[in-house]
Amino acid sequence: MTVGHRWLLDETPWPEPATLVYGEMVELATPHPPVPELGQLGPETVGSRGVIVGCAIAPDERDGRVGPLYSVETEDGSPWRLRPEFLVSRGGLHPGMPPRYRSDLPEGTRVRIRMESDTPGATADAVGEVTGIWWTTSLEPPKGYIVQVGEYSHCVTPQQTEVL
């Protein structure tokens, strides 16, 4: 069965301890006063603007503290995962944020994918497992799925995907 282009709304509640919300505009900063064990952002990064695109309550590998870790996409498209100490709210929501989406195929779903072959005009099939959603930017709906085939990950459109 070929997969249609269906992205479901992600209605998972936003983590309670989070002080920043989905779509909130932020600026990247170094904590003040500095917290040596957390490190600091470089001068080329401090002041970059972005938008909150996700949040997880997880341990920070630097000091083991469990708390919100925010996924941020900056204006240049760079992805960041930062603690709140490194983020300053700019006081508003991004006007063009789409809703949060989740995949219609759960992680681990076995699929056959059709990939371009090294031979011009030819295709090759491979079997793998869905590991997530493929985004090019968080400001647009997803493009497709991330599929693990052996030790490689492939970004494929729903039209290239067949559920096994």
VEXFITOR-724253 format. One line per 5 residues: their letters; for each residue y, x, z of N, C-alpha, C, O. Coordinates in steps of 0.1 Angstrom, whole numbers, plus 5000, padded with zeros to 4 digits. Layout:
a = Y,X,Z,Y,X,Z,Y,X,Z,Y,X,Z; ...
END
This chain:
mtvgh = 4988,5008,5000,5000,5000,5000,5012,5009,5000,5014,5017,5009; 5021,5008,4990,5033,5015,4989,5043,5009,4999,5044,4997,5001; 5051,5018,5006,5060,5014,5016,5073,5010,5010,5079,5017,5001; 5079,4998,5014,5092,4994,5010,5102,5001,5018,5099,5007,5028; 5115,4999,5015,5126,5006,5022,5130,4996,5033,5140,4988,5031
rwlld = 5124,4997,5045,5127,4988,5056,5130,4997,5068,5121,5003,5074; 5142,4996,5073,5146,5003,5085,5149,4992,5095,5157,4983,5093; 5142,4993,5107,5143,4984,5117,5155,4988,5127,5157,5000,5128; 5161,4978,5133,5172,4981,5142,5165,4987,5155,5155,4982,5160; 5170,4998,5160,5165,5004,5172,5172,4997,5184,5184,5000,5186
etpwp = 5165,4989,5191,5171,4982,5202,5167,4988,5215,5168,4981,5226; 5162,5000,5215,5159,5007,5227,5172,5008,5236,5182,5013,5231; 5171,5005,5249,5183,5006,5257,5189,5020,5257,5181,5030,5258; 5202,5021,5257,5208,5034,5259,5206,5039,5273,5206,5031,5282; 5203,5052,5275,5199,5057,5289,5210,5054,5299,5222,5056,5296
epatl = 5206,5048,5310,5216,5044,5321,5225,5056,5326,5237,5053,5327; 5220,5068,5328,5229,5078,5333,5239,5084,5323,5247,5091,5327; 5238,5079,5311,5247,5084,5300,5261,5079,5302,5263,5067,5305; 5270,5088,5301,5285,5084,5303,5291,5083,5289,5302,5077,5288; 5285,5088,5279,5291,5087,5265,5282,5077,5258,5270,5076,5261
vygem = 5287,5070,5248,5279,5060,5241,5277,5063,5226,5284,5072,5221; 5267,5057,5220,5264,5058,5206,5277,5055,5198,5284,5045,5200; 5280,5064,5189,5292,5063,5180,5305,5068,5186,5315,5068,5179; 5305,5073,5199,5317,5078,5205,5321,5091,5198,5313,5100,5196; 5334,5092,5196,5340,5104,5190,5342,5114,5201,5348,5111,5211
velat = 5338,5127,5199,5339,5137,5209,5344,5150,5203,5344,5152,5190; 5348,5159,5211,5352,5173,5208,5343,5182,5215,5341,5180,5227; 5338,5193,5209,5330,5203,5215,5338,5212,5223,5349,5216,5219; 5334,5215,5236,5342,5223,5245,5333,5232,5253,5321,5230,5254; 5339,5242,5259,5332,5250,5269,5335,5245,5283,5347,5242,5285
phppv = 5326,5243,5292,5329,5237,5305,5340,5245,5312,5341,5258,5311; 5348,5238,5319,5359,5244,5327,5358,5238,5341,5360,5226,5342; 5356,5246,5351,5354,5261,5351,5341,5264,5344,5331,5256,5344; 5339,5276,5339,5327,5280,5332,5315,5280,5342,5316,5282,5354; 5304,5277,5336,5291,5276,5343,5282,5287,5336,5276,5285,5326
pelgq = 5282,5299,5342,5276,5311,5336,5261,5308,5331,5257,5313,5320; 5253,5301,5339,5239,5299,5335,5238,5290,5323,5227,5289,5317; 5248,5282,5319,5248,5273,5308,5253,5280,5295,5250,5275,5284; 5260,5291,5296,5265,5298,5285,5278,5291,5280,5284,5283,5288; 5282,5295,5268,5294,5289,5263,5293,5288,5248,5285,5295,5242
lgpet = 5302,5279,5242,5302,5278,5228,5312,5289,5222,5321,5293,5229; 5309,5293,5210,5318,5303,5204,5331,5298,5200,5333,5286,5199; 5341,5307,5199,5355,5302,5196,5355,5294,5182,5364,5286,5181; 5346,5297,5173,5346,5290,5160,5341,5275,5162,5342,5267,5153; 5334,5273,5173,5328,5260,5175,5337,5251,5185,5338,5239,5183
vgsrg = 5343,5257,5195,5351,5250,5204,5362,5243,5196,5369,5249,5188; 5364,5230,5199,5374,5222,5192,5368,5214,5180,5375,5205,5175; 5356,5217,5176,5349,5209,5165,5348,5195,5170,5346,5192,5181; 5350,5186,5160,5350,5172,5163,5336,5166,5158,5331,5171,5148; 5331,5156,5165,5319,5150,5161,5317,5136,5167,5326,5130,5172
vivgc = 5305,5131,5165,5302,5117,5169,5288,5118,5176,5279,5124,5172; 5287,5110,5187,5274,5109,5194,5265,5100,5186,5268,5089,5183; 5253,5106,5183,5243,5099,5175,5230,5096,5182,5221,5089,5177; 5229,5102,5194,5217,5099,5202,5218,5105,5216,5227,5113,5219; 5209,5100,5225,5209,5105,5238,5195,5104,5244,5188,5094,5242
aiapd = 5191,5115,5251,5178,5115,5258,5180,5120,5272,5188,5129,5274; 5173,5115,5281,5173,5121,5295,5161,5131,5295,5150,5127,5294; 5165,5143,5296,5155,5154,5295,5159,5166,5303,5171,5167,5306; 5149,5175,5306,5153,5187,5313,5159,5197,5304,5155,5198,5292; 5169,5204,5308,5176,5215,5301,5168,5227,5303,5166,5231,5314
erdgr = 5164,5234,5292,5155,5246,5294,5162,5257,5301,5156,5267,5305; 5176,5257,5301,5183,5268,5307,5182,5268,5322,5181,5278,5329; 5183,5256,5328,5183,5255,5343,5174,5245,5349,5173,5243,5361; 5167,5238,5340,5157,5228,5345,5163,5214,5349,5156,5205,5352; 5177,5213,5349,5183,5201,5354,5180,5190,5344,5180,5191,5332
vgply = 5176,5178,5350,5173,5166,5342,5185,5158,5341,5191,5154,5351; 5189,5154,5329,5201,5146,5327,5202,5143,5312,5194,5146,5304; 5214,5137,5309,5216,5133,5295,5218,5146,5286,5225,5155,5289; 5211,5146,5275,5213,5156,5264,5217,5147,5252,5209,5139,5247; 5229,5150,5247,5235,5142,5236,5232,5149,5223,5234,5161,5221
svete = 5228,5141,5213,5228,5145,5199,5241,5142,5193,5246,5131,5193; 5247,5152,5187,5261,5151,5181,5260,5156,5167,5254,5166,5164; 5267,5149,5158,5268,5154,5144,5283,5157,5143,5292,5148,5144; 5287,5169,5139,5301,5173,5138,5305,5169,5124,5297,5166,5115; 5318,5170,5122,5324,5166,5109,5319,5174,5097,5318,5169,5086
dgspw = 5314,5187,5099,5308,5194,5088,5293,5191,5087,5287,5198,5078; 5288,5181,5094,5274,5177,5093,5264,5185,5101,5252,5183,5101; 5269,5194,5110,5261,5202,5118,5255,5194,5130,5263,5187,5136; 5242,5195,5132,5236,5188,5144,5237,5197,5156,5234,5209,5156; 5240,5190,5168,5241,5197,5181,5233,5189,5191,5233,5176,5190
rlrpe = 5228,5195,5201,5222,5188,5212,5228,5195,5225,5225,5206,5228; 5237,5187,5232,5245,5193,5242,5245,5184,5255,5244,5172,5254; 5247,5191,5266,5250,5184,5279,5264,5179,5279,5272,5183,5271; 5267,5169,5287,5280,5163,5288,5291,5173,5291,5303,5171,5288; 5288,5184,5298,5298,5194,5302,5304,5200,5289,5315,5206,5290
flvsr = 5297,5200,5278,5302,5206,5266,5309,5196,5256,5312,5199,5245; 5311,5184,5261,5317,5173,5253,5329,5167,5259,5328,5164,5271; 5339,5165,5252,5351,5158,5257,5353,5145,5248,5354,5147,5236; 5354,5134,5254,5356,5121,5246,5369,5121,5240,5379,5126,5246; 5370,5117,5228,5383,5115,5221,5388,5101,5222,5398,5097,5216
gglhp = 5381,5093,5230,5386,5080,5234,5384,5069,5223,5393,5061,5222; 5373,5069,5216,5371,5058,5207,5358,5059,5200,5351,5069,5201; 5354,5048,5193,5342,5048,5185,5345,5051,5171,5355,5047,5166; 5335,5058,5164,5337,5060,5150,5336,5047,5142,5327,5039,5144; 5346,5044,5134,5347,5031,5128,5336,5029,5117,5333,5017,5114
gmppr = 5329,5039,5112,5319,5038,5102,5305,5040,5106,5296,5041,5098; 5303,5039,5120,5289,5041,5125,5280,5030,5121,5283,5018,5123; 5268,5033,5115,5258,5023,5112,5251,5019,5125,5252,5027,5135; 5243,5009,5125,5235,5006,5137,5225,5017,5139,5222,5025,5130; 5219,5018,5151,5208,5027,5153,5196,5021,5146,5193,5010,5147
yrsdl = 5188,5030,5139,5176,5026,5132,5164,5033,5138,5165,5043,5144; 5153,5027,5135,5140,5033,5138,5131,5030,5126,5134,5022,5118; 5120,5038,5125,5111,5037,5114,5103,5024,5115,5099,5020,5126; 5099,5019,5103,5089,5008,5103,5075,5013,5104,5066,5006,5106; 5074,5027,5103,5061,5033,5104,5061,5042,5117,5069,5051,5118
pegtr = 5053,5039,5127,5053,5046,5139,5049,5061,5137,5042,5064,5127; 5053,5070,5145,5049,5084,5144,5034,5084,5145,5028,5077,5153; 5028,5093,5137,5014,5094,5136,5007,5086,5125,4995,5087,5123; 5015,5077,5119,5009,5069,5108,5004,5078,5097,5012,5086,5092; 4992,5077,5092,4986,5085,5082,4991,5079,5068,4990,5067,5066
vrirm = 4996,5088,5060,5002,5084,5047,4998,5093,5036,4995,5105,5039; 4997,5088,5024,4996,5097,5012,5010,5098,5006,5017,5088,5004; 5014,5110,5003,5027,5112,4996,5026,5118,4983,5017,5126,4980; 5034,5114,4974,5035,5119,4960,5046,5129,4960,5058,5125,4962; 5043,5142,4957,5053,5152,4957,5054,5158,4943,5045,5157,4935
esdtp = 5066,5164,4940,5068,5171,4927,5059,5183,4927,5057,5190,4937; 5052,5186,4916,5044,5198,4914,5052,5209,4909,5063,5208,4904; 5046,5221,4910,5053,5233,4904,5053,5232,4889,5061,5239,4882; 5044,5224,4883,5043,5222,4868,5053,5212,4865,5053,5200,4870; 5062,5215,4855,5073,5205,4851,5067,5191,4847,5057,5191,4839
gatad = 5072,5180,4853,5067,5167,4849,5055,5163,4856,5051,5151,4855; 5048,5171,4864,5036,5168,4871,5039,5164,4885,5049,5169,4891; 5030,5157,4891,5031,5154,4906,5018,5158,4913,5007,5160,4906; 5019,5159,4926,5007,5162,4934,5007,5152,4946,5017,5149,4951; 4995,5148,4950,4994,5140,4962,4989,5148,4974,4982,5158,4972
avgev = 4994,5144,4985,4990,5151,4998,4989,5140,5009,4995,5129,5008; 4981,5142,5019,4979,5133,5030,4985,5140,5042,4982,5151,5045; 4992,5132,5050,4998,5137,5062,5002,5126,5072,4997,5115,5070; 5009,5130,5082,5013,5120,5093,5028,5119,5094,5035,5129,5093; 5033,5107,5096,5048,5105,5098,5052,5111,5111,5045,5108,5121
tgiww = 5062,5119,5111,5067,5125,5124,5081,5120,5127,5086,5123,5138; 5088,5113,5118,5101,5109,5121,5108,5103,5109,5102,5101,5098; 5121,5100,5110,5130,5095,5099,5138,5107,5094,5142,5116,5101; 5139,5107,5080,5147,5117,5073,5161,5111,5071,5163,5101,5065; 5171,5119,5077,5185,5115,5075,5192,5127,5068,5188,5138,5070
ttsle = 5202,5124,5060,5210,5134,5055,5223,5134,5063,5230,5145,5064; 5227,5123,5068,5238,5122,5078,5236,5110,5086,5231,5100,5082; 5241,5110,5099,5239,5099,5108,5249,5088,5104,5248,5077,5110; 5258,5090,5096,5268,5080,5092,5263,5071,5081,5271,5063,5076; 5250,5073,5076,5244,5065,5066,5231,5061,5071,5225,5067,5080
ppkgy = 5225,5050,5065,5211,5047,5068,5202,5058,5064,5205,5067,5057; 5189,5058,5070,5180,5068,5067,5176,5069,5052,5177,5059,5045; 5172,5081,5048,5168,5083,5034,5153,5081,5032,5148,5077,5021; 5145,5084,5043,5131,5083,5041,5124,5088,5054,5129,5086,5065; 5112,5093,5052,5103,5098,5063,5102,5113,5063,5103,5119,5053
ivqvg = 5099,5118,5075,5095,5132,5076,5080,5131,5078,5075,5125,5087; 5072,5138,5069,5058,5137,5069,5052,5151,5071,5056,5160,5063; 5044,5153,5081,5037,5166,5084,5024,5167,5075,5016,5158,5077; 5023,5177,5067,5011,5180,5059,5007,5194,5062,5014,5203,5058; 4997,5195,5070,4993,5209,5075,5004,5214,5083,5008,5208,5093
eyshc = 5008,5226,5080,5019,5233,5088,5033,5230,5082,5043,5236,5087; 5034,5222,5071,5046,5220,5065,5051,5206,5067,5043,5196,5068; 5064,5204,5068,5071,5191,5069,5077,5188,5055,5084,5197,5049; 5076,5176,5051,5082,5171,5038,5091,5159,5041,5087,5150,5048; 5102,5159,5034,5111,5147,5034,5108,5139,5022,5110,5144,5011
vtpqq = 5104,5127,5024,5100,5118,5013,5106,5104,5014,5109,5099,5025; 5108,5099,5002,5114,5085,5002,5103,5075,5004,5091,5078,5003; 5106,5063,5008,5096,5053,5010,5088,5050,4997,5076,5047,4997; 5094,5052,4985,5088,5050,4972,5077,5061,4970,5068,5059,4962; 5078,5072,4977,5068,5083,4975,5057,5082,4985,5048,5090,4986
tevl = 5057,5071,4994,5048,5070,5005,5039,5059,5004,5043,5047,5000; 5026,5061,5007,5016,5051,5007,5008,5051,5020,5003,5062,5023; 5008,5040,5027,5001,5040,5040,4986,5040,5038,4981,5032,5029; 4978,5048,5045,4964,5048,5044,4957,5039,5054,4945,5038,5054
END
